Amino acid sequence: MCCFEPGEVVVLPNDGDYRRAELGLDYAYSARDILANSFADEFRNQREPSLRALEAFRAQPFVARVREGAEVSAALTLNEHPRVSAAIPNYFVRTTGRFNIDNGAIEH
């Protein structure tokens, strides 16, 4: 059983978004795309403030398509790229499960 989306890697460039990163990857979607398109009509008034808040971050993550089965190796390779801060397979997150947030690790 796979714990991440087949053929997808989440990439956080050092600066900007997928256009400025110029990594030559097959772009799938970004955090901005999700925010711009995921609000139901009754929450539309929250869309613009959320998009503006995202702009405050120096770098914006995006999802790139990679060969299915190569998610881990692609992420490891991307982590070595000078324009990439981090890259990981696009892991599933189930919001119904329990998880602990390590604030100390986040602060570090």
C-alpha positions as CSV (number, residue, x, y, z in Angstrom):
1,M,0.0,0.0,0.0
2,C,1.4,3.4,-1.1
3,C,1.4,6.3,1.3
4,F,1.9,9.0,-1.3
5,E,0.3,10.1,-4.5
6,P,1.8,8.0,-7.4
7,G,3.9,10.1,-9.7
8,E,3.9,13.3,-7.6
9,V,6.6,15.2,-5.7
10,V,6.1,18.3,-3.6
11,V,8.8,20.9,-4.2
12,L,9.6,24.0,-2.2
13,P,11.9,26.2,-4.2
14,N,14.4,28.5,-2.4
15,D,12.6,31.6,-3.7
16,G,9.4,32.3,-5.7
17,D,7.2,29.7,-7.3
18,Y,7.5,27.0,-9.9
19,R,8.0,29.7,-12.7
20,R,10.9,31.3,-11.0
21,A,12.5,28.0,-9.9
22,E,13.1,27.0,-13.5
23,L,13.7,23.4,-12.7
24,G,12.4,21.9,-15.9
25,L,9.8,19.8,-14.1
26,D,6.4,18.8,-15.3
27,Y,4.2,21.2,-13.2
28,A,1.0,19.7,-11.8
29,Y,-0.4,22.3,-9.4
30,S,0.6,24.7,-6.6
31,A,-0.6,25.8,-3.2
32,R,-1.9,28.9,-4.9
33,D,-3.9,26.8,-7.4
34,I,-5.6,25.0,-4.5
35,L,-6.5,28.1,-2.6
36,A,-7.8,29.9,-5.8
37,N,-10.0,27.0,-6.7
38,S,-11.1,25.2,-3.6
39,F,-13.5,27.5,-1.8
40,A,-17.1,26.7,-2.1
41,D,-19.5,29.6,-2.9
42,E,-20.4,30.2,0.7
43,F,-16.7,30.7,1.6
44,R,-15.7,32.7,-1.5
45,N,-15.1,35.8,0.7
46,Q,-12.1,33.9,2.3
47,R,-10.4,33.3,-1.0
48,E,-8.7,36.6,-1.5
49,P,-7.4,37.0,2.0
50,S,-6.0,33.5,1.9
51,L,-4.3,34.2,-1.4
52,R,-2.8,37.5,-0.1
53,A,-1.5,35.6,3.0
54,L,0.2,33.1,0.7
55,E,2.0,35.9,-1.1
56,A,3.8,36.8,2.2
57,F,5.9,33.7,1.9
58,R,9.2,34.0,0.1
59,A,8.8,30.6,-1.6
60,Q,5.6,28.7,-2.6
61,P,5.4,25.0,-2.8
62,F,4.2,23.2,-5.9
63,V,3.6,19.6,-7.1
64,A,5.5,18.2,-10.0
65,R,4.8,15.0,-11.9
66,V,7.6,12.4,-12.0
67,R,7.7,8.9,-13.3
68,E,5.5,6.6,-11.2
69,G,7.7,4.6,-8.9
70,A,10.5,7.2,-9.0
71,E,8.9,9.6,-6.3
72,V,11.5,8.9,-3.6
73,S,14.5,9.0,-5.9
74,A,13.2,12.2,-7.7
75,A,12.7,13.9,-4.3
76,L,16.3,12.9,-3.2
77,T,17.7,14.2,-6.4
78,L,15.7,17.5,-6.2
79,N,16.9,18.0,-2.6
80,E,20.5,18.3,-4.0
81,H,19.5,21.0,-6.5
82,P,20.7,24.5,-5.5
83,R,17.3,26.1,-6.2
84,V,15.3,23.7,-4.0
85,S,14.9,24.0,-0.3
86,A,13.0,20.7,0.1
87,A,11.3,18.0,-2.0
88,I,9.3,15.0,-0.8
89,P,6.9,12.6,-2.3
90,N,3.3,13.9,-2.1
91,Y,2.3,12.0,1.0
92,F,-1.3,11.4,1.9
93,V,-2.6,13.3,4.9
94,R,-5.8,12.1,6.5
95,T,-7.3,14.8,8.6
96,T,-9.4,12.3,10.5
97,G,-6.4,10.7,12.0
98,R,-4.5,11.9,15.1
99,F,-1.1,13.5,14.8
100,N,1.2,15.5,17.0
101,I,2.8,18.7,16.0
102,D,6.3,19.2,17.3
103,N,6.5,22.9,17.8
104,G,10.1,22.7,18.8
105,A,11.0,21.2,15.5
106,I,9.0,23.9,13.7
107,E,10.7,26.6,15.6
108,H,14.1,25.1,14.8
